[in-house]
Structure formats: structure tokens, C-alpha cells
């Protein structure tokens, strides 16, 4: 909503008096969207002047839980918010992310304005729902489910009149409201293009949410121009096998002429003048083809069908052997778009003395990726040294990292030790789980990075070192700096470039990874998965990611007979087999994969209760061994 230049301070004052005296504002006095918001604010019993009604303010623990519940939204919004902050830096503004109820989850901005904003509770944990703060950009964007600018005295509360705020809702792929992105500043810093910047940023976040929700399946790419297919402006929709529209980004909704209410309730055949069967068939035969298709309500779109994470069943044709990977990074590219983008970004900084942070869940392959960066760069002939900061006792990390002189402490080796930093001289040093490094050690590491010199324990002589630095973590280090658990100055020194590795459940190349791992574990043997096992693998959430998948397959291969080539349920580790088999038995097929563990746990508890605590009988009913049942029970159950 563009602000109306005719709305003067006098006009707004008159509008307030009309609202108070007559209970409504005549049409045309202020923008209709603001008039509706002011009316809602009045009906909520909020006074223009004085302090607002008591609004929720989450404590640090409650806020952490709220952020955890919206982890996906926050994770995808943070990089975009940091980009926005770079674009608006030193303009006295704050970039803000709220949840769908108006609670502020994350902020990035200029320190000077942040202090002023916090005086009106424009801070993390505070609620800016209209029912508490009256008309404001965040709360009104939620109420109207539309982008909005609220400038100066357009705010319902007079105490907020020093602000100018531009906000836009962030929609999930199914059309539900996920949150709101906002840029707020002092009113004198108002810029006419701020709302456009915010809207573009929300589209970026929405597209990332779409990719996460529909990481596998059938995608429809649409745009009115041929050149628009594959660009950031294209529309993308997720389809079922029989053509139902399951989800879509904003561009797809606009190009197809539908609303979020149509998602999950409309077949593509009703929109395009081309039967879905023919469209699918064409996509299978030529996955890269883009077709011009007429819309039933008029107009034309260019469309392309894409299968993500599953074969398109293309007709057999002669193939040539795939070329060997050019280097270690190329070998990690097995078809996933996000992984390929991450590899390309890593390749651009090879040999440029830019420190890297690899971020991702436990087991996604951060050390593999770091080693591939080292082997693909100019330091490949020099050492690659990895230190797990979470695996060593705090009192040993310093000696392990910096080394020590002979006789530096009781139990020290007579000849002393170089330490991992000096061992990596000329090569690459990986500090794994850097987020778990003690604060006292972070200070020393910062000095080493600044001076490029190491002083071993028990020595007064500095030794020059030269190494490429890669850090990895499953923490969000920026958030850790805000809570004081990680030094901000060290974070900014380490963060030359942050690369986020996708979790296994987000990747579209699962089958390729599966085949590659089995080929590595059993070279020369054509080992396959039983169809039921393969289907269960594809739906499982894999909380341990590649590490868990690799260990599972390693055990399964070891349990195969000498002449066996098919991995079935009996070859799986007990815990994995229980998670998969019980979940399939006790939950419908559409149950989300991340609930498999909880469902199988519930099935065990339910069966045990029905057997009145008889573990032997419960194990027999469940089809698992008594030992497996005991391992799965975390607390003793009375007989």
C-alpha cells in the first residue's frame, strides 16, 4: 500500500476525532486499509494516548522455544535479513521478523536506532499484534494479510508516531501465514522504495520455504515469457501425480490466476488448455522442454514440468558413461540444486584467503565438504587438519590447538607438541563444532587469526603460521553472539562466507546418494534395497543425516550373506527397522516422515500397556526382540 501524500498531520488528527466522536471514519479521509485498522484498534478498547494495554513479552526461555517451533522460517529468513541490513546499513533502521501472531523473533539493525526502538518495545520477544499495539505495520500486515506502510501519525498509538514501518506477510507454500518481515526506522529516514525491498525479500524467503516443503515431487514452472523460466521471477507450483495443485509461490498464483484458497482444491486441467496427461508425458520424454500453453481464462504461459528427487521414467535410449568428476568438490555434486549452488559458491573463494563457516545439522557431511574444499584448492598438497572442538575436554583444547613447549605441564610429552594450528601450516585447518569452543579460548583464537602467530603453552616465543581456515557448526553462530555464548568479534572474523549444507531430508538426490554410498561400501557388488525398504528409506526423516544413512547401510551390507545382493528388513539395524516398520504399521502413508520415531515410540507404549507391562508378550506382538524392546524403553515400565 503506497502512502497517500495528501494525508497531513491535520488530516490524521481530524480522522482520530471523527473516529472517537462517531465511531467510524468517513470514506476518503485516510486510506481504507488504515481506516479498517483504526476501527479494529478502537473496537479492541485501545486508547490513542498514554501507554498501550499490557502486551506479551516473552522471556529468553519462552522466546527460544518459540524460535525452535519456527526453526525453518527463522533459518531461511536470517540470511535474507542480513542481506537487507547490508542494503540499508547506516540508515538508522531495523530489519524485523515476526511470527504469525506478531511476536518478534529476530532483529538485525543499526545499534543507534535499536536503542530508541526498544523504548517502545520494538524488540525480540514483544508482541506487535494489533490487539495490543493498534495500527502498526507488522500487526496490520497480519490482519490484512497484505503488504503495508504505516508512517508517522498513521500509527494508532501516538507514542509510535516517530516511526515509519514497511511490512509484508510471509506465506507458506500452502497459503498459510508464516510470519511478517518488516523494516522500521525513524520517520525522517523514510524511503519510498523500502516496501518494494521488503516485498522482494519476502518472496525470496517464500521460495526457500517452498523448496523445503516440496523438496521432492513434481514441479510446474510457469512464466508469461520464455526467458522467465528458470529465473528468480518464475512461478513454481507443486503438483500431485494426477495434476492437483498442492502448493505454489506468489508468482505462480498470479500467473495462473488463482488464490491460496485454491491450493489443494484445484486440478491444473481447469486452468491450462492442455490435458495434464499430455503435459506430464511431454515432460517425461523431454525434461528440459518448455511449452507454450493457453490459459482457459485467456492469455498464454510458457510451462515446464520437472521431477525432483524421483525418476521421470524417460524412454530408454543409448547412454554414454558419465565423465569423471573434475575434483573433490565436483564429486559431491550428485544432482541436488541447493548442494550444487553451495559447491559453486565454495569454488569461487578457493585460494582467496577467505575464512569459511560450514553450517548444517549433525551428520550432513560438513567435514567431507571441508576436505573437498581443501583437495580442490591450491593447498591440496599440504596438510588438512581437523579438530572437533566439542569432543575434547575444555582443559585440553588449548594444548591441542596451540601446542606446548617441553615440560609445559604435568603429563606433557617430553618433546612438547606442535598443536593443530602449526600442524596445518601451509594447508587447511578445520575447527569442527566451533560453536562449542569455550569463551576463554575464543579470545586466544581471535588473536591468532589477527596476528597469524601462535604462542605455545609454556613458551614466550611466537611462531608464524599460514593456513586456510574452515569452521563448522550445527549452531546458528549469529544467534549465539546475541545471547553472549559466542564472541561477536570472533564471529565476524570467522564469517568470510557462510555455506549452509542441506539436511538429507531436504535433498532431491537421495536415490543417487544411496547408490553412491552402497557402491563405496560394497565395491564390485550390485547391492539393492528391497522395494518396501527403499520406500521407507525415502520417507524417513534421517535425523542423523548422511552419517546415520551410511552407518545403516554399512551394517546392512555386513549382515548380508556372501551371495546375497538384496537388503531387506532383516538386514537393517534393530533401531532403524523398528522406527520404519512400526511407523508403517501404525500410521497412514501420508504421515510426515519426521514423526516416524514418535509414532513407533507410541506404538511400543500402547502395546506394552495393552499387555499390562509384560515385555516379552509386547515384544512378540510387535514382532521385535525383547532386547530391542528394552533398548527402546527409556524408563522402566512396571509389570
VOGU-3710 file (C-alpha; in Angstrom, 3 decimals, decimal comma):
1> xxxxxxxxxx> 0,000/0,000/0,000  1,566/3,302/-1,089  1,119/6,182/1,397  -1,219/8,995/0,364  0,750/12,267/0,133  -2,398/14,278/0,999  -2,590/12,785/4,458  -1,278/15,706/6,522  -0,935/15,795/10,257  -4,148/17,843/10,415
11> xxxxxxxxxx> -5,998/15,251/8,329  -4,915/12,487/10,671  -5,907/14,488/13,753  -9,338/15,114/12,257  -9,676/11,440/11,450  -8,928/10,495/15,064  -11,583/12,913/16,366  -14,145/11,566/13,892  -13,380/8,036/14,988  -13,748/8,910/18,663
21> xxxxxxxxxx> -16,901/11,021/18,205  -18,788/8,989/15,615  -17,210/5,562/15,975  -16,151/5,470/12,319  -14,142/7,378/9,730  -15,854/8,747/6,587  -14,629/7,203/3,376  -11,723/9,004/1,709  -10,315/10,705/4,829  -7,498/8,165/5,163
31> xxxxxxxxxx> -6,586/5,077/3,197  -9,235/2,345/3,533  -6,717/-0,173/4,868  -5,692/2,210/7,673  -9,299/3,101/8,375  -10,142/-0,581/8,879  -7,151/-0,996/11,169  -8,017/2,096/13,238  -11,563/0,778/13,579  -10,282/-2,588/14,833
41> xxxxxxxxxx> -7,976/-0,797/17,272  -10,855/1,287/18,662  -13,057/-1,805/18,985  -10,231/-3,511/20,943  -10,505/-0,698/23,539  -7,049/0,773/22,865  -6,557/4,482/23,650  -4,608/6,731/21,267  -2,625/8,318/24,050  -0,717/7,010/27,039
51> xxxxxxxxxx> 0,700/3,552/27,441  -0,769/0,670/25,425  -2,531/-2,249/27,116  -0,146/-4,768/28,635  1,283/-6,808/25,762  3,015/-10,189/25,974  6,810/-10,052/26,321  8,405/-13,481/26,070  11,325/-14,271/28,333  14,507/-15,738/26,886
61> xxxxxxxxxx> 13,423/-19,354/27,502  9,937/-18,839/26,034  11,434/-16,993/23,079  13,901/-19,828/22,444  11,018/-22,308/22,377  9,058/-20,082/20,001  12,051/-19,761/17,669  12,608/-23,519/17,829  8,989/-24,142/16,796  9,525/-21,880/13,782
71> xxxxxxxxxx> 13,073/-23,038/13,088  12,553/-23,376/9,346  11,130/-19,845/8,968  13,907/-18,280/11,060  16,647/-20,269/9,321  15,565/-19,155/5,849  14,786/-15,570/6,896  18,101/-14,814/8,653  20,330/-14,660/5,532  17,770/-12,512/3,735
81> xxxxxxxxxx> 17,511/-10,184/6,735  21,282/-9,823/6,879  21,276/-9,002/3,157  18,565/-6,364/3,749  20,587/-4,899/6,588  23,611/-4,579/4,276  21,412/-2,678/1,804  20,076/-0,321/4,489  23,150/-0,114/6,744  23,756/3,219/8,476
91> xxxxxxxxxx> 20,253/4,405/7,567  19,069/4,126/11,176  16,767/1,179/10,581  15,870/-2,233/11,966  15,010/-5,362/9,965  12,457/-7,424/11,910  10,979/-10,909/11,622  7,769/-11,740/13,487  5,785/-14,947/13,727  2,204/-15,260/12,512
101> xxxxxxxxxx> 0,944/-13,863/15,825  3,090/-10,717/15,775  5,798/-11,858/18,242  9,198/-10,513/17,166  11,570/-13,456/16,679  14,689/-11,844/15,242  16,032/-8,368/14,539  19,049/-7,014/12,670  19,873/-3,345/12,519  21,740/-0,217/13,470
111> xxxxxxxxxx> 22,622/-0,017/17,156  21,683/3,666/17,487  18,122/3,157/16,303  17,780/-0,193/18,112  18,079/1,558/21,494  15,326/4,016/20,574  13,097/1,273/19,193  13,397/-0,767/22,381  11,839/2,119/24,351  8,534/1,285/22,637
121> xxxxxxxxxx> 9,186/-2,483/22,928  10,193/-2,905/19,285  12,425/-5,770/20,368  12,712/-9,580/20,330  10,009/-11,366/22,322  7,500/-8,484/22,202  4,104/-8,889/20,541  3,065/-6,309/17,934  -0,341/-7,781/17,250  -2,951/-5,119/16,508
131> xxxxxxxxxx> -4,930/-6,081/19,603  -2,018/-4,820/21,747  -0,344/-2,065/19,698  -3,146/-0,822/17,484  -2,353/0,067/13,868  1,257/-0,818/13,086  2,930/-2,331/10,029  3,518/-5,809/11,496  0,156/-6,220/13,187  -1,785/-4,699/10,301
141> xxxxxxxxxx> 0,045/-6,842/7,717  -1,096/-9,871/9,735  -4,685/-8,646/9,980  -4,931/-7,692/6,313  -2,611/-10,432/5,044  -1,174/-7,774/2,723  1,898/-5,505/2,461  1,504/-2,230/4,324  3,323/1,005/5,140  2,457/2,820/8,369
151> xxxxxxxxxx> 4,130/6,214/8,523  4,418/8,602/11,422  0,977/9,567/12,859  -0,729/6,811/10,868  0,237/4,612/13,834  -2,755/4,267/16,132  -0,677/4,890/19,258  0,727/8,406/19,422  3,868/7,126/21,176  4,774/5,263/17,955
161> xxxxxxxxxx> 4,456/8,311/15,704  8,256/8,691/15,471  8,345/5,503/13,369  7,949/4,698/9,698  7,440/0,986/9,073  7,089/-1,172/5,947  5,974/-4,782/6,352  4,867/-7,695/4,200  3,440/-11,094/5,187  5,441/-14,274/4,540
171> xxxxxxxxxx> 3,213/-17,030/3,207  3,835/-20,766/3,422  3,571/-22,798/0,178  0,025/-23,808/1,169  -1,002/-20,156/1,561  -0,957/-20,112/5,376  0,604/-17,119/7,099  4,113/-17,982/8,382  5,237/-14,595/9,655  5,960/-10,979/8,723
181> xxxxxxxxxx> 9,102/-9,209/7,528  9,422/-5,516/8,421  11,836/-2,617/8,102  11,325/0,113/10,695  13,162/3,394/11,129  12,694/6,919/12,422  10,121/8,725/10,234  12,675/11,227/8,910  14,533/8,292/7,282  11,537/7,220/5,218
191> xxxxxxxxxx> 12,420/5,939/1,735  9,810/5,385/-1,000  11,362/2,081/-2,139  11,537/0,379/1,275  8,269/-1,524/0,840  9,401/-2,853/-2,550  12,620/-4,051/-0,941  10,670/-5,804/1,818  8,276/-7,460/-0,644  11,144/-8,752/-2,757
201> xxxxxxxxxx> 12,799/-10,149/0,364  9,618/-11,939/1,482  9,381/-13,554/-1,953  12,935/-14,851/-1,508  12,032/-16,370/1,855  8,808/-17,848/0,497  10,693/-19,508/-2,355  13,103/-21,105/0,128  10,147/-22,350/2,196  8,608/-23,762/-0,981
211> xxxxxxxxxx> 11,830/-25,635/-1,822  11,963/-27,054/1,700  8,311/-28,165/1,716  8,363/-29,665/-1,786  11,917/-30,960/-1,957  10,739/-33,960/-3,949  7,863/-34,486/-6,356  6,544/-32,828/-9,494  7,041/-29,123/-10,118  5,424/-26,878/-12,674
221> xxxxxxxxxx> 7,485/-23,861/-13,791  5,470/-21,039/-15,409  6,089/-17,553/-16,800  4,481/-15,362/-19,497  7,880/-15,099/-21,227  10,104/-17,939/-22,359  13,148/-16,214/-20,870  11,423/-16,081/-17,480  11,559/-19,866/-16,979  14,425/-20,627/-14,615
231> xxxxxxxxxx> 14,730/-17,006/-13,468  14,004/-15,626/-9,992  10,737/-14,221/-11,383  9,278/-17,562/-12,479  6,208/-19,114/-10,922  6,643/-22,539/-9,335  3,846/-24,904/-8,286  3,917/-28,397/-6,769  1,675/-30,978/-8,405  0,380/-34,404/-7,480
241> xxxxxxxxxx> 0,718/-37,282/-9,956  -2,816/-36,641/-11,188  -2,420/-32,876/-11,554  -3,778/-31,374/-8,312  -2,053/-28,119/-7,344  -0,565/-28,796/-3,883  1,362/-25,577/-3,349  2,646/-22,533/-5,220  4,746/-19,422/-4,833  3,209/-15,962/-5,274
251> xxxxxxxxxx> 4,322/-15,656/-8,889  2,628/-18,946/-9,815  -0,605/-17,855/-8,111  -0,561/-14,598/-10,083  0,321/-16,163/-13,444  -2,261/-18,940/-13,079  -4,908/-16,529/-11,803  -5,723/-18,435/-8,603  -5,670/-17,704/-4,868  -4,257/-19,577/-1,893
261> xxxxxxxxxx> -7,758/-20,968/-1,268  -7,397/-22,994/-4,492  -4,277/-24,839/-3,290  -5,080/-28,492/-2,743  -8,551/-27,929/-4,211  -7,955/-27,375/-7,931  -6,725/-29,528/-10,812  -4,368/-27,980/-13,344  -6,664/-29,138/-16,191  -9,134/-26,419/-15,155
271> xxxxxxxxxx> -6,535/-23,732/-15,853  -4,493/-24,862/-18,856  -5,808/-25,695/-22,299  -3,672/-28,847/-22,375  -4,603/-32,126/-20,652  -2,384/-32,883/-17,660  -1,644/-36,370/-19,032  -0,166/-34,883/-22,224  1,796/-32,292/-20,249  3,252/-34,970/-17,954
281> xxxxxxxxxx> 4,061/-37,239/-20,879  5,859/-34,444/-22,692  7,853/-33,685/-19,540  8,873/-37,326/-19,172  10,099/-37,505/-22,749  11,980/-34,222/-22,657  12,511/-32,919/-19,073  14,140/-29,696/-20,296  11,453/-28,724/-22,799  9,406/-25,553/-22,302
291> xxxxxxxxxx> 5,978/-25,410/-23,943  3,668/-22,501/-24,786  0,229/-23,291/-23,322  -3,010/-21,285/-23,491  -4,844/-20,406/-20,284  -8,542/-21,283/-20,274  -9,442/-17,821/-18,988  -7,308/-16,151/-21,679  -3,641/-15,461/-22,239  -0,629/-17,706/-22,643
301> xxxxxxxxxx> 2,089/-19,101/-20,393  5,319/-20,949/-21,010  5,450/-24,071/-18,823  7,927/-26,777/-17,916  7,428/-29,933/-15,850  10,240/-31,066/-13,553  10,600/-34,220/-11,453  12,581/-33,561/-8,250  14,158/-36,500/-6,420  12,477/-39,232/-8,454
311> xxxxxxxxxx> 12,946/-40,613/-11,964  10,718/-39,217/-14,694  10,568/-42,668/-16,394  12,068/-41,498/-19,656  12,147/-43,916/-22,568  15,332/-45,972/-22,757  18,000/-44,562/-25,020  21,716/-45,162/-25,578  23,811/-43,567/-22,877  27,463/-42,723/-22,560
321> xxxxxxxxxx> 29,436/-43,199/-19,336  29,302/-40,191/-17,035  32,523/-38,185/-17,042  34,748/-38,481/-14,022  34,450/-35,673/-11,501  36,972/-32,931/-12,169  37,891/-32,541/-8,490  36,740/-33,406/-4,970  34,067/-30,700/-4,920  32,619/-31,854/-8,233
331> xxxxxxxxxx> 32,428/-35,382/-6,819  29,999/-34,115/-4,159  27,575/-32,850/-6,812  25,043/-35,660/-7,165  22,197/-33,605/-8,572  20,698/-31,617/-5,689  20,183/-27,965/-6,680  20,954/-26,492/-3,250  24,089/-28,585/-2,870  25,229/-27,614/-6,363
341> xxxxxxxxxx> 24,771/-23,921/-5,546  26,760/-24,352/-2,321  29,566/-26,096/-4,217  29,678/-23,311/-6,800  29,894/-20,650/-4,073  32,697/-22,562/-2,338  34,602/-22,893/-5,614  34,560/-19,121/-6,155  36,560/-18,447/-2,971  39,152/-21,229/-3,356
351> xxxxxxxxxx> 42,624/-19,857/-2,642  41,363/-16,372/-1,779  42,165/-16,437/1,954  38,504/-16,040/2,912  37,517/-17,925/6,092  34,502/-20,203/5,717  31,758/-21,306/8,084  30,001/-24,542/7,172  26,608/-24,683/8,824  24,223/-27,628/8,976
361> xxxxxxxxxx> 22,696/-30,325/11,108  24,774/-33,059/12,658  25,790/-35,658/10,113  25,189/-33,651/6,903  28,828/-34,099/5,855  30,458/-30,842/6,947  33,904/-32,462/7,350  33,573/-34,191/3,952  32,740/-30,856/2,399  35,654/-29,112/4,144
371> xxxxxxxxxx> 38,064/-31,818/2,984  36,731/-31,478/-0,583  37,363/-27,707/-0,458  40,934/-28,376/0,662  41,562/-31,024/-2,020  40,113/-28,786/-4,752  42,188/-25,730/-3,849  45,812/-24,625/-4,221  46,748/-26,006/-0,759  45,775/-29,588/-1,668
381> xxxxxxxxxx> 49,374/-30,875/-1,376  49,662/-29,534/2,182  48,095/-30,924/5,401  44,371/-30,980/6,140  43,967/-30,907/9,923  40,594/-31,270/11,675  39,889/-30,630/15,359  36,485/-31,364/16,916  36,018/-28,601/19,492  33,104/-30,494/21,102
391> xxxxxxxxxx> 34,956/-33,781/21,569  37,827/-32,603/23,804  37,667/-31,626/27,493  37,913/-27,862/27,927  41,268/-28,115/29,699  42,828/-29,980/26,751  41,573/-27,905/23,825  44,123/-25,125/24,357  47,086/-27,520/24,334  45,623/-29,434/21,385
401> xxxxxxxxxx> 45,075/-26,246/19,372  48,133/-24,140/20,231  50,616/-26,848/21,190  53,001/-26,666/24,144  56,672/-26,396/24,972  58,598/-29,331/26,547  57,627/-29,767/30,212  54,877/-27,133/29,997  52,653/-29,032/32,430  52,434/-32,311/34,325
411> xxxxxxxxxx> 51,887/-35,178/31,905  53,139/-33,221/28,884  55,254/-35,075/26,357  58,964/-34,517/26,866  59,449/-33,164/23,348  56,384/-30,918/23,533  53,717/-30,744/20,785  53,175/-28,597/17,708  49,424/-28,200/18,159  46,833/-28,475/15,384
421> xxxxxxxxxx> 47,309/-24,914/14,135  51,028/-25,400/13,467  50,361/-28,865/12,018  48,117/-27,171/9,460  50,807/-24,674/8,412  50,595/-24,233/4,657  47,387/-26,250/4,465  43,855/-26,097/5,862  42,603/-26,120/9,447  39,035/-27,279/10,163
431> xxxxxxxxxx> 37,610/-26,320/13,549  34,609/-28,628/13,784  31,717/-27,573/16,078  33,322/-24,177/16,663  30,140/-23,128/18,467  31,134/-25,347/21,412  34,522/-23,686/21,916  34,831/-22,157/25,425  34,682/-18,356/25,568  38,140/-18,065/27,152
441> xxxxxxxxxx> 39,674/-19,947/24,235  37,771/-17,869/21,698  39,803/-14,830/22,816  43,099/-16,587/22,107  41,898/-17,887/18,762  40,883/-14,371/17,718  44,395/-13,130/18,462  45,943/-15,930/16,400  43,710/-15,061/13,466  44,566/-11,382/13,745
451> xxxxxxxxxx> 48,348/-11,823/14,215  48,828/-15,070/12,268  51,126/-16,179/15,064  50,885/-18,916/17,719  52,416/-18,858/21,186  52,540/-22,460/22,500  51,700/-23,109/26,146  54,742/-22,696/28,365  56,570/-20,607/25,751  57,054/-16,890/25,259
461> xxxxxxxxxx> 58,053/-17,110/21,608  55,504/-16,534/18,848  55,624/-18,786/15,783  54,326/-17,525/12,415  51,645/-19,716/10,793  49,877/-19,721/7,442  46,697/-21,715/6,951  43,270/-21,598/5,329  40,556/-21,654/7,994  37,248/-23,512/7,806
471> xxxxxxxxxx> 34,874/-23,711/10,767  31,787/-25,880/11,016  28,841/-25,860/13,397  25,281/-27,037/13,871  24,571/-23,840/15,851  23,394/-20,532/14,402  26,503/-18,598/15,405  24,897/-15,188/14,817  22,194/-16,082/17,331  24,859/-17,362/19,713
481> xxxxxxxxxx> 26,549/-13,949/19,632  23,278/-12,279/20,599  22,969/-14,497/23,691  26,617/-13,980/24,636  27,609/-17,628/24,124  29,918/-16,742/21,240  32,131/-13,695/20,842  30,734/-11,300/18,247  34,210/-10,077/17,214  35,349/-13,664/16,602
491> xxxxxxxxxx> 32,184/-14,438/14,636  32,752/-11,517/12,281  36,410/-12,542/11,890  35,423/-16,127/11,008  32,461/-15,305/8,802  34,048/-14,507/5,468  31,413/-16,711/3,841  28,807/-18,973/5,439  27,729/-22,030/3,470  24,697/-23,997/4,662
501> xxxxxxxxxx> 24,642/-27,695/3,805  21,114/-29,085/3,360  19,859/-31,898/5,560  19,325/-35,281/3,929  15,531/-34,940/4,077  15,770/-31,657/2,124  17,879/-33,076/-0,693  16,441/-34,106/-4,034  19,249/-36,564/-4,881  18,507/-39,166/-2,193
511> xxxxxxxxxx> 18,489/-42,142/-4,572  21,776/-41,099/-6,160  23,390/-40,690/-2,749  22,045/-44,071/-1,709  23,589/-45,767/-4,748  26,909/-43,954/-4,301  27,200/-44,946/-0,643  26,397/-48,596/-1,369  28,941/-48,631/-4,180  31,577/-47,325/-1,767
521> xxxxxxxxxx> 30,653/-49,785/0,993  30,478/-52,826/-1,286  32,698/-52,230/-4,336  32,169/-54,744/-7,103  28,813/-55,991/-5,737  25,459/-54,990/-7,225  23,556/-54,494/-3,962  19,976/-53,196/-3,998  17,267/-52,355/-1,475  14,036/-54,297/-1,196
531> xxxxxxxxxx> 11,235/-52,080/-2,600  9,435/-51,780/0,744  12,707/-50,856/2,458  13,563/-48,345/-0,286  10,145/-46,706/0,050  10,527/-46,498/3,835  14,025/-45,047/3,444  12,666/-42,353/1,139  10,036/-41,268/3,688  12,255/-41,402/6,773
541> xxxxxxxxxx> 13,451/-38,094/8,253  17,054/-39,316/8,872  17,782/-37,126/11,913  21,425/-38,256/11,754  21,569/-37,372/8,041  24,351/-38,847/5,867  26,199/-40,252/8,889  23,132/-42,197/10,010  22,344/-43,369/6,467  25,933/-44,518/5,897
551> xxxxxxxxxx> 26,088/-46,409/9,203  22,729/-48,041/8,485  23,871/-49,230/5,052  27,248/-50,343/6,404  25,522/-52,578/8,959  23,027/-53,841/6,370  25,817/-54,775/3,945  27,715/-56,560/6,715  24,622/-58,617/7,598  24,126/-59,807/4,016
561> xxxxxxxxxx> 25,079/-63,380/3,206  28,047/-63,948/0,922  25,856/-64,423/-2,145  23,013/-62,091/-1,148  22,515/-58,815/-3,024  19,133/-57,593/-1,684  18,895/-55,638/1,571  15,635/-56,482/3,318  14,146/-55,673/6,733  16,164/-58,458/8,390
571> xxxxxxxxxx> 19,440/-56,806/7,345  18,691/-53,460/8,990  19,934/-52,412/12,446  17,250/-53,076/15,062  16,502/-49,442/15,926  16,109/-48,348/12,303  13,985/-51,384/11,474  11,710/-50,663/14,439  11,360/-46,972/13,512  10,467/-47,760/9,921
581> xxxxxxxxxx> 8,392/-50,901/10,350  6,292/-49,789/13,315  5,622/-46,402/11,756  4,390/-48,022/8,538  2,210/-50,393/10,528  0,686/-47,846/12,875  0,374/-44,637/10,850  -1,165/-43,730/7,491  1,100/-43,379/4,465  0,773/-39,600/4,409
591> xxxxxxxxxx> 2,160/-39,220/7,933  5,136/-36,791/7,793  8,455/-38,607/7,994  9,703/-36,566/10,935  7,043/-38,192/13,139  8,170/-41,772/12,469  10,176/-42,071/15,683  7,407/-40,622/17,837  4,816/-42,872/16,184  6,903/-46,001/16,753
601> xxxxxxxxxx> 7,506/-44,977/20,372  3,747/-44,509/20,810  3,116/-47,935/19,282  5,528/-49,547/21,754  3,918/-47,784/24,726  0,418/-48,676/23,554  1,262/-52,361/23,048  3,106/-52,552/26,363  0,113/-51,032/28,147  -2,303/-53,454/26,491
611> xxxxxxxxxx> -0,067/-56,321/27,668  -0,132/-54,836/31,199  3,615/-54,297/31,194  4,524/-57,796/30,012  7,606/-57,007/27,935  8,012/-60,486/26,464  4,429/-60,580/25,182  4,641/-56,959/23,958  7,824/-57,751/22,010  6,135/-60,803/20,456
621> xxxxxxxxxx> 3,077/-58,744/19,427  5,296/-56,023/17,956  7,438/-58,512/16,057  10,709/-57,380/17,645  13,158/-58,985/20,048  12,932/-58,456/23,803  16,440/-56,919/23,750  15,336/-54,372/21,132  12,284/-53,502/23,233  14,472/-52,906/26,290
631> xxxxxxxxx> 16,773/-50,633/24,285  13,820/-48,581/23,090  12,357/-48,128/26,596  13,926/-45,103/28,209  12,332/-45,616/31,636  11,392/-48,902/33,371  7,716/-49,842/32,970  6,046/-51,637/35,940  4,863/-55,170/35,198
//
